[in-house]
Amino acid sequence: MLAYWVDYMRNLTLFIHTDKSPPVKSEWSSTDKSQRDEWNRIYEEVANWFCESNSFRKEYSCIIKINNITIKLDGATIRYLAPNMRSVASLISKAYNKGVSLPSGDESESTPGIYASKDKILELSLPIYHIELNSDKISKIPKMGTVCSTKYNNSEELYLPATTPSQAIIWLNYAK
């Protein structure tokens, strides 16, 4: 199943890596900032990656790595993703919970176009870039490969004029 999904990867893939599990539904809008900051940022990045003001980027994909769980979102086949935090949070939480319950090495579709796997080898499209914020020099926008929201292994810098990863994603998508 993983090879099938990798064949579907087109153009750019967004890669997000975190070691913090998604919050439970009761914490999505918690007043405790520490419970929601990182995941609210991730939800916003996913929504900005796929959703435009009047359309959806079907040629994109996204991979979220949470410790030993990998969640893959395929823009061509994804359903039910809306540009709001609750929609993204719900779909990611469902996929994460599905991944936790899987036997090691397995992969399963949690909702149409969203796949969860446990202990699978991560395959990212080359070249791999990471977003560098607040840059005066702007990189040439890549047409293919993987864009990481933070530095990952030997990724190349992608200099963008933004103050948050979500702003960088929006800039990246409209600067093409």
GROMACS elastic network, one bead per residue, 0.5 to 0.9 nm:
[ bonds ]
;  ai    aj funct       b0    kb
    1     4     6  0.51157   500
    1     5     6  0.64478   500
    1     6     6  0.88379   500
    1   107     6  0.71090   500
    1   108     6  0.84239   500
    2     5     6  0.51090   500
    2     6     6  0.62145   500
    2     7     6  0.87002   500
    2   107     6  0.75046   500
    2   117     6  0.88651   500
    2   120     6  0.85811   500
    3     6     6  0.50726   500
    3     7     6  0.62805   500
    3     8     6  0.88349   500
    4     7     6  0.53071   500
    4     8     6  0.67492   500
    5     8     6  0.51467   500
    5     9     6  0.67869   500
    5    72     6  0.85274   500
    5    74     6  0.79151   500
    5   115     6  0.89111   500
    6     9     6  0.52822   500
    6    10     6  0.88356   500
    6   123     6  0.77184   500
    6   124     6  0.85066   500
    6   125     6  0.84447   500
    7    10     6  0.81017   500
    8    61     6  0.86871   500
    8    74     6  0.76413   500
    8    76     6  0.82284   500
    9    12     6  0.77574   500
    9    13     6  0.71964   500
    9    59     6  0.78996   500
    9    60     6  0.72833   500
    9    61     6  0.63558   500
    9    74     6  0.75174   500
    9   125     6  0.78804   500
   10    13     6  0.74739   500
   10    59     6  0.56900   500
   10    60     6  0.61543   500
   10    61     6  0.72909   500
   10   144     6  0.74076   500
   10   145     6  0.85098   500
   11    59     6  0.64959   500
   11    60     6  0.63508   500
   11    61     6  0.83985   500
   11   142     6  0.88459   500
   11   143     6  0.60003   500
   11   145     6  0.65358   500
   11   146     6  0.85657   500
   12    59     6  0.78840   500
   12    60     6  0.57066   500
   12    61     6  0.68913   500
   12    62     6  0.85507   500
   12   125     6  0.81010   500
   12   142     6  0.78812   500
   12   143     6  0.66390   500
   12   145     6  0.51322   500
   12   146     6  0.55697   500
   12   147     6  0.69393   500
   13    60     6  0.59235   500
   13    62     6  0.52238   500
   13    63     6  0.72157   500
   13   124     6  0.80227   500
   13   125     6  0.73257   500
   13   144     6  0.78475   500
   13   145     6  0.63645   500
   13   147     6  0.60785   500
   13   148     6  0.83872   500
   14    45     6  0.89274   500
   14    46     6  0.82251   500
   14    49     6  0.75057   500
   14    60     6  0.79390   500
   14    61     6  0.64432   500
   14    63     6  0.61843   500
   14    64     6  0.82583   500
   14   145     6  0.88931   500
   14   146     6  0.58224   500
   14   148     6  0.58497   500
   14   149     6  0.74062   500
   15    61     6  0.88357   500
   15    62     6  0.58647   500
   15    64     6  0.59045   500
   15    65     6  0.76966   500
   15   124     6  0.82260   500
   15   146     6  0.66023   500
   15   147     6  0.59969   500
   15   149     6  0.65854   500
   15   150     6  0.86635   500
   16    42     6  0.75550   500
   16    45     6  0.89190   500
   16    62     6  0.78574   500
   16    63     6  0.62847   500
   16    65     6  0.62297   500
   16    66     6  0.85709   500
   16   147     6  0.87232   500
   16   148     6  0.59739   500
   16   149     6  0.58183   500
   16   150     6  0.74447   500
   17    63     6  0.83655   500
   17    64     6  0.58500   500
   17    66     6  0.61889   500
   17    67     6  0.81500   500
   17   148     6  0.81004   500
   17   149     6  0.80310   500
   17   150     6  0.78322   500
   17   152     6  0.83411   500
   18    21     6  0.78139   500
   18    38     6  0.86438   500
   18    64     6  0.78125   500
   18    65     6  0.62976   500
   18    66     6  0.51739   500
   18    67     6  0.69642   500
   19    65     6  0.80546   500
   19    66     6  0.53380   500
   19    67     6  0.52694   500
   20    23     6  0.86023   500
   20    38     6  0.83783   500
   20    39     6  0.84844   500
   20    66     6  0.67450   500
   20    67     6  0.78153   500
   21    24     6  0.89889   500
   21    39     6  0.87001   500
   21    66     6  0.65420   500
   21    67     6  0.82436   500
   21    93     6  0.89849   500
   21    96     6  0.81874   500
   22    39     6  0.64892   500
   22    66     6  0.85994   500
   22    89     6  0.81130   500
   22    92     6  0.78091   500
   22    93     6  0.62982   500
   22    96     6  0.76575   500
   23    26     6  0.78729   500
   23    27     6  0.57691   500
   23    28     6  0.64171   500
   23    35     6  0.71368   500
   23    36     6  0.73448   500
   23    39     6  0.74604   500
   23    89     6  0.86773   500
   23    93     6  0.78223   500
   24    27     6  0.55424   500
   24    28     6  0.68246   500
   24    93     6  0.76221   500
   25    28     6  0.53639   500
   25    29     6  0.82627   500
   25    89     6  0.81952   500
   25    90     6  0.78571   500
   25    93     6  0.83338   500
   26    29     6  0.71363   500
   26    30     6  0.71843   500
   27    31     6  0.83534   500
   27    32     6  0.84287   500
   27    35     6  0.67196   500
   27    36     6  0.69901   500
   28    35     6  0.80706   500
   28    36     6  0.63292   500
   28    39     6  0.85072   500
   28    40     6  0.79343   500
   28    85     6  0.86761   500
   28    86     6  0.78225   500
   28    89     6  0.77283   500
   29    32     6  0.85707   500
   29    35     6  0.88843   500
   29    36     6  0.71143   500
   30    33     6  0.70112   500
   30    34     6  0.89615   500
   30    35     6  0.68129   500
   30    36     6  0.66750   500
   31    34     6  0.88231   500
   31    35     6  0.82695   500
   31    36     6  0.83996   500
   32    35     6  0.56652   500
   32    36     6  0.71700   500
   33    36     6  0.55125   500
   33    37     6  0.58445   500
   34    37     6  0.57602   500
   34    38     6  0.78903   500
   35    38     6  0.78413   500
   35    39     6  0.81147   500
   36    39     6  0.55642   500
   36    40     6  0.56457   500
   36    41     6  0.84008   500
   37    40     6  0.52893   500
   37    41     6  0.62739   500
   37    42     6  0.87771   500
   38    41     6  0.52179   500
   38    42     6  0.63788   500
   38    43     6  0.88309   500
   39    43     6  0.60640   500
   39    44     6  0.84364   500
   39    89     6  0.83515   500
   40    43     6  0.50899   500
   40    44     6  0.61242   500
   40    45     6  0.85731   500
   40    85     6  0.73070   500
   40    89     6  0.83979   500
   41    44     6  0.51385   500
   41    45     6  0.61541   500
   41    46     6  0.87400   500
   41   164     6  0.88799   500
   41   165     6  0.80891   500
   41   166     6  0.74046   500
   42    45     6  0.50401   500
   42    46     6  0.62525   500
   42    47     6  0.86391   500
   42    64     6  0.89689   500
   42   166     6  0.85045   500
   43    46     6  0.52659   500
   43    47     6  0.62224   500
   43    48     6  0.86050   500
   43    84     6  0.82696   500
   43    85     6  0.58233   500
   43    86     6  0.84947   500
   43    87     6  0.89020   500
   43    88     6  0.57617   500
   43    89     6  0.62434   500
   43    92     6  0.85133   500
   44    47     6  0.51461   500
   44    48     6  0.60406   500
   44    49     6  0.84406   500
   44    83     6  0.83278   500
   44    84     6  0.78823   500
   44    85     6  0.66295   500
   44    88     6  0.82138   500
   44   166     6  0.64129   500
   45    48     6  0.51410   500
   45    49     6  0.59760   500
   45    50     6  0.87958   500
   45   149     6  0.84416   500
   45   165     6  0.69697   500
   45   167     6  0.85446   500
   45   169     6  0.70155   500
   45   170     6  0.88301   500
   46    49     6  0.50337   500
   46    50     6  0.64497   500
   46    51     6  0.83501   500
   46    62     6  0.74655   500
   46    83     6  0.86953   500
   46    88     6  0.73114   500
   46   166     6  0.85291   500
   47    50     6  0.55604   500
   47    51     6  0.55817   500
   47    52     6  0.86719   500
   47    81     6  0.79772   500
   47    82     6  0.72950   500
   47    83     6  0.50556   500
   47    84     6  0.68603   500
   47    85     6  0.76064   500
   47    88     6  0.68405   500
   47   166     6  0.89911   500
   48    51     6  0.54394   500
   48    52     6  0.71155   500
   48    83     6  0.73730   500
   48   166     6  0.65970   500
   48   167     6  0.84982   500
   48   169     6  0.66043   500
   48   170     6  0.62289   500
   48   173     6  0.88250   500
   49    52     6  0.82326   500
   49    57     6  0.76375   500
   49    60     6  0.77892   500
   49    61     6  0.85156   500
   49    62     6  0.81070   500
   49   166     6  0.82880   500
   49   169     6  0.63022   500
   49   170     6  0.72644   500
   49   173     6  0.76515   500
   50    55     6  0.87236   500
   50    56     6  0.56733   500
   50    58     6  0.73558   500
   50    59     6  0.89834   500
   50    60     6  0.69643   500
   50    61     6  0.80802   500
   50    62     6  0.87655   500
   50    75     6  0.70704   500
   50    81     6  0.86213   500
   50    83     6  0.81840   500
   51    54     6  0.78911   500
   51    55     6  0.63844   500
   51    57     6  0.63493   500
   51    81     6  0.85762   500
   51    82     6  0.74264   500
   51    83     6  0.58489   500
   52    55     6  0.51209   500
   52    56     6  0.57874   500
   52    57     6  0.73437   500
   52    83     6  0.82443   500
   52   170     6  0.89304   500
   53    56     6  0.84003   500
   53    83     6  0.88876   500
   56    59     6  0.89282   500
   56    75     6  0.79932   500
   57    60     6  0.58622   500
   57    61     6  0.87530   500
   57    75     6  0.63760   500
   57    76     6  0.80957   500
   58    61     6  0.78497   500
   58    74     6  0.76481   500
   58    77     6  0.76783   500
   58    78     6  0.82611   500
   59    74     6  0.82606   500
   59    75     6  0.59215   500
   59    76     6  0.61619   500
   60    73     6  0.86983   500
   60    74     6  0.69084   500
   60    75     6  0.52937   500
   60    76     6  0.75687   500
   61    72     6  0.73567   500
   61    73     6  0.55306   500
   61    75     6  0.53265   500
   61    76     6  0.81379   500
   62    71     6  0.81535   500
   62    72     6  0.57685   500
   62    73     6  0.50477   500
   62    74     6  0.67439   500
   62    75     6  0.80331   500
   62   146     6  0.89787   500
   63    70     6  0.68951   500
   63    71     6  0.56760   500
   63    73     6  0.63500   500
   63    74     6  0.88395   500
   63   124     6  0.87282   500
   64    69     6  0.83073   500
   64    70     6  0.57937   500
   64    71     6  0.50543   500
   64    72     6  0.64289   500
   64    73     6  0.83987   500
   64    92     6  0.89275   500
   65    68     6  0.72132   500
   65    69     6  0.59711   500
   65    71     6  0.64098   500
   65    72     6  0.86910   500
   65   122     6  0.86440   500
   66    69     6  0.51482   500
   66    70     6  0.62422   500
   66    71     6  0.80569   500
   66    96     6  0.83533   500
   67    70     6  0.79491   500
   67   119     6  0.88523   500
   68    99     6  0.89511   500
   68   100     6  0.87621   500
   68   117     6  0.83443   500
   68   118     6  0.57540   500
   68   119     6  0.51016   500
   68   120     6  0.77292   500
   69    96     6  0.69756   500
   69    99     6  0.59122   500
   69   100     6  0.69305   500
   69   116     6  0.69764   500
   69   117     6  0.57587   500
   69   119     6  0.64173   500
   69   120     6  0.79712   500
   70    95     6  0.89558   500
   70    96     6  0.79673   500
   70    99     6  0.74787   500
   70   107     6  0.89718   500
   70   115     6  0.80319   500
   70   116     6  0.56860   500
   70   117     6  0.52299   500
   70   118     6  0.63861   500
   70   119     6  0.78698   500
   70   120     6  0.75134   500
   70   122     6  0.79280   500
   71    92     6  0.75478   500
   71    95     6  0.65324   500
   71    96     6  0.69325   500
   71    99     6  0.78527   500
   71   114     6  0.69555   500
   71   115     6  0.56129   500
   71   117     6  0.66064   500
   72    95     6  0.88915   500
   72   113     6  0.80201   500
   72   114     6  0.56049   500
   72   115     6  0.50771   500
   72   116     6  0.64774   500
   72   117     6  0.84711   500
   73    77     6  0.84757   500
   73    78     6  0.67012   500
   73   113     6  0.58467   500
   73   115     6  0.65792   500
   74    77     6  0.57510   500
   74    78     6  0.56736   500
   74   112     6  0.89199   500
   74   113     6  0.51605   500
   74   114     6  0.64161   500
   74   115     6  0.83605   500
   75    78     6  0.53058   500
   75    79     6  0.85431   500
   75   113     6  0.70733   500
   76   113     6  0.74315   500
   77   112     6  0.64094   500
   77   114     6  0.82316   500
   78    81     6  0.70880   500
   78   111     6  0.77831   500
   78   112     6  0.52836   500
   78   114     6  0.62801   500
   79    82     6  0.88083   500
   79   111     6  0.74207   500
   79   112     6  0.55253   500
   79   113     6  0.64053   500
   79   114     6  0.83881   500
   80    87     6  0.75386   500
   80    88     6  0.89107   500
   80    91     6  0.81264   500
   80   111     6  0.84029   500
   80   112     6  0.81357   500
   81    84     6  0.83662   500
   81    87     6  0.59914   500
   81    88     6  0.62295   500
   81    91     6  0.74831   500
   82    85     6  0.82754   500
   82    86     6  0.86062   500
   82    87     6  0.56806   500
   82    88     6  0.69553   500
   83    86     6  0.88349   500
   83    87     6  0.72570   500
   83    88     6  0.74853   500
   84    87     6  0.56315   500
   84    88     6  0.65624   500
   84    89     6  0.86726   500
   85    88     6  0.53052   500
   85    89     6  0.58702   500
   85    90     6  0.84076   500
   86    89     6  0.50111   500
   86    90     6  0.58961   500
   86    91     6  0.85728   500
   87    90     6  0.52479   500
   87    91     6  0.63364   500
   87    92     6  0.86755   500
   88    91     6  0.53171   500
   88    92     6  0.61092   500
   88    93     6  0.84351   500
   89    92     6  0.52732   500
   89    93     6  0.58987   500
   89    94     6  0.84399   500
   90    93     6  0.52114   500
   90    94     6  0.61039   500
   90    95     6  0.86345   500
   91    94     6  0.51928   500
   91    95     6  0.62251   500
   91    96     6  0.86113   500
   91   110     6  0.82103   500
   91   111     6  0.74951   500
   91   114     6  0.79878   500
   92    95     6  0.50843   500
   92    96     6  0.60081   500
   92    97     6  0.85489   500
   92   114     6  0.84134   500
   93    96     6  0.50363   500
   93    97     6  0.60846   500
   93    98     6  0.84678   500
   94    97     6  0.52596   500
   94    98     6  0.61676   500
   94    99     6  0.86435   500
   94   110     6  0.66701   500
   94   111     6  0.81658   500
   95    98     6  0.50119   500
   95    99     6  0.61154   500
   95   100     6  0.86949   500
   95   108     6  0.88125   500
   95   109     6  0.78415   500
   95   110     6  0.51717   500
   95   111     6  0.75676   500
   95   114     6  0.70283   500
   95   115     6  0.67427   500
   95   116     6  0.54931   500
   95   117     6  0.88308   500
   96   100     6  0.62136   500
   96   101     6  0.87410   500
   96   110     6  0.86912   500
   96   116     6  0.66522   500
   96   117     6  0.87300   500
   97   100     6  0.51491   500
   97   101     6  0.64238   500
   97   102     6  0.88801   500
   97   110     6  0.89931   500
   97   116     6  0.87101   500
   98   101     6  0.53264   500
   98   102     6  0.64736   500
   98   108     6  0.76654   500
   98   109     6  0.84819   500
   98   110     6  0.64075   500
   98   115     6  0.89731   500
   98   116     6  0.65199   500
   98   117     6  0.82867   500
   99   102     6  0.52175   500
   99   103     6  0.84357   500
   99   106     6  0.84571   500
   99   107     6  0.75090   500
   99   108     6  0.76237   500
   99   110     6  0.84968   500
   99   115     6  0.84873   500
   99   117     6  0.52715   500
   99   118     6  0.56774   500
  100   103     6  0.81752   500
  100   116     6  0.86699   500
  100   117     6  0.83428   500
  100   118     6  0.69911   500
  101   118     6  0.86842   500
  102   105     6  0.80810   500
  102   106     6  0.61621   500
  102   107     6  0.73305   500
  102   108     6  0.79554   500
  102   116     6  0.85333   500
  102   117     6  0.72116   500
  102   118     6  0.64125   500
  103   106     6  0.57691   500
  103   107     6  0.86632   500
  103   117     6  0.88810   500
  103   118     6  0.69969   500
  103   119     6  0.87730   500
  104   107     6  0.88378   500
  104   117     6  0.81607   500
  104   118     6  0.53242   500
  104   119     6  0.55246   500
  104   120     6  0.78260   500
  105   117     6  0.69775   500
  105   118     6  0.54772   500
  105   119     6  0.51720   500
  105   120     6  0.53407   500
  105   121     6  0.86544   500
  106   116     6  0.84738   500
  106   117     6  0.56269   500
  106   118     6  0.59097   500
  106   119     6  0.77007   500
  106   120     6  0.73877   500
  107   115     6  0.68251   500
  107   116     6  0.55796   500
  107   118     6  0.66621   500
  107   120     6  0.80772   500
  108   114     6  0.86289   500
  108   115     6  0.55727   500
  108   116     6  0.54544   500
  108   117     6  0.63685   500
  109   112     6  0.67221   500
  109   113     6  0.71412   500
  109   114     6  0.57397   500
  109   116     6  0.62044   500
  109   117     6  0.87448   500
  110   113     6  0.81289   500
  110   114     6  0.58262   500
  110   115     6  0.57124   500
  110   116     6  0.65681   500
  111   114     6  0.54034   500
  111   115     6  0.73848   500
  112   115     6  0.81521   500
  117   120     6  0.63045   500
  119   122     6  0.88344   500
  124   127     6  0.84678   500
  124   128     6  0.75175   500
  124   145     6  0.77655   500
  124   146     6  0.64286   500
  125   128     6  0.69313   500
  125   144     6  0.78700   500
  125   146     6  0.54873   500
  126   129     6  0.86950   500
  126   144     6  0.76790   500
  126   146     6  0.62989   500
  127   142     6  0.89022   500
  127   144     6  0.74823   500
  127   146     6  0.63068   500
  127   147     6  0.86222   500
  127   155     6  0.77634   500
  127   156     6  0.79886   500
  128   145     6  0.58269   500
  128   147     6  0.60319   500
  128   148     6  0.73248   500
  128   152     6  0.83430   500
  128   154     6  0.77912   500
  128   156     6  0.62772   500
  128   157     6  0.88993   500
  129   142     6  0.87628   500
  129   145     6  0.77148   500
  129   146     6  0.60856   500
  129   148     6  0.59373   500
  129   149     6  0.87263   500
  129   150     6  0.89636   500
  129   151     6  0.79279   500
  129   152     6  0.81530   500
  129   154     6  0.85625   500
  129   157     6  0.56424   500
  129   158     6  0.58499   500
  130   146     6  0.83300   500
  130   147     6  0.55783   500
  130   149     6  0.58843   500
  130   150     6  0.55132   500
  130   151     6  0.51216   500
  130   152     6  0.68483   500
  130   155     6  0.58735   500
  130   156     6  0.60575   500
  130   157     6  0.52607   500
  130   158     6  0.56299   500
  130   159     6  0.84893   500
  131   147     6  0.71376   500
  131   148     6  0.63859   500
  131   149     6  0.55744   500
  131   150     6  0.60866   500
  131   151     6  0.72693   500
  131   156     6  0.87061   500
  131   157     6  0.62251   500
  131   159     6  0.62609   500
  131   160     6  0.69255   500
  131   165     6  0.71319   500
  131   168     6  0.73728   500
  131   169     6  0.87828   500
  132   135     6  0.68530   500
  132   149     6  0.86264   500
  132   150     6  0.79172   500
  132   151     6  0.84118   500
  132   157     6  0.61480   500
  132   158     6  0.57014   500
  132   160     6  0.61750   500
  132   161     6  0.85317   500
  132   162     6  0.85847   500
  132   165     6  0.85989   500
  132   168     6  0.86810   500
  133   158     6  0.85797   500
  133   159     6  0.64547   500
  133   160     6  0.56340   500
  133   161     6  0.61821   500
  133   162     6  0.53990   500
  133   163     6  0.57037   500
  133   164     6  0.68607   500
  133   165     6  0.73808   500
  133   168     6  0.73288   500
  134   137     6  0.89821   500
  134   159     6  0.78006   500
  134   160     6  0.64930   500
  134   162     6  0.52003   500
  134   163     6  0.56066   500
  134   164     6  0.85587   500
  135   138     6  0.65501   500
  135   159     6  0.56035   500
  135   160     6  0.55830   500
  135   161     6  0.51581   500
  135   162     6  0.75020   500
  136   159     6  0.79784   500
  136   160     6  0.78822   500
  136   161     6  0.66769   500
  137   159     6  0.64000   500
  137   160     6  0.74892   500
  137   161     6  0.79852   500
  138   141     6  0.85476   500
  138   158     6  0.76869   500
  138   160     6  0.53089   500
  138   161     6  0.68569   500
  139   142     6  0.85154   500
  139   157     6  0.82069   500
  139   158     6  0.56358   500
  139   159     6  0.50144   500
  139   160     6  0.66912   500
  140   158     6  0.79940   500
  140   159     6  0.84677   500
  141   158     6  0.79482   500
  141   172     6  0.68433   500
  141   173     6  0.89813   500
  141   175     6  0.73971   500
  141   176     6  0.65623   500
  142   145     6  0.72492   500
  142   146     6  0.89727   500
  142   147     6  0.88116   500
  142   158     6  0.87152   500
  142   172     6  0.88948   500
  142   176     6  0.85570   500
  143   176     6  0.82803   500
  144   147     6  0.89924   500
  147   150     6  0.87491   500
  147   155     6  0.87285   500
  147   158     6  0.82480   500
  148   151     6  0.66179   500
  148   152     6  0.68063   500
  148   155     6  0.80933   500
  149   152     6  0.86541   500
  149   165     6  0.60792   500
  149   166     6  0.86640   500
  149   168     6  0.89015   500
  149   169     6  0.85983   500
  150   165     6  0.83166   500
  151   154     6  0.80386   500
  151   155     6  0.65228   500
  151   156     6  0.83862   500
  151   157     6  0.81359   500
  152   155     6  0.56366   500
  152   156     6  0.89142   500
  160   163     6  0.88714   500
  160   168     6  0.61124   500
  160   171     6  0.76473   500
  160   172     6  0.77089   500
  161   167     6  0.85339   500
  161   168     6  0.69843   500
  161   171     6  0.78947   500
  162   165     6  0.72872   500
  162   166     6  0.83799   500
  162   167     6  0.54877   500
  162   168     6  0.51129   500
  162   169     6  0.88350   500
  162   171     6  0.76067   500
  163   166     6  0.85159   500
  163   167     6  0.66566   500
  163   168     6  0.74163   500
  164   167     6  0.52646   500
  164   168     6  0.63214   500
  164   169     6  0.87554   500
  165   169     6  0.61479   500
  165   170     6  0.86915   500
  166   169     6  0.50403   500
  166   170     6  0.63303   500
  166   171     6  0.85880   500
  167   170     6  0.51249   500
  167   171     6  0.60928   500
  167   172     6  0.84290   500
  168   172     6  0.58717   500
  168   173     6  0.85112   500
  169   173     6  0.61285   500
  169   174     6  0.86600   500
  170   173     6  0.51935   500
  170   174     6  0.62531   500
  170   175     6  0.84360   500
  171   174     6  0.53160   500
  171   175     6  0.57726   500
  171   176     6  0.87677   500
  172   175     6  0.53832   500
  172   176     6  0.68565   500
  173   176     6  0.61496   500
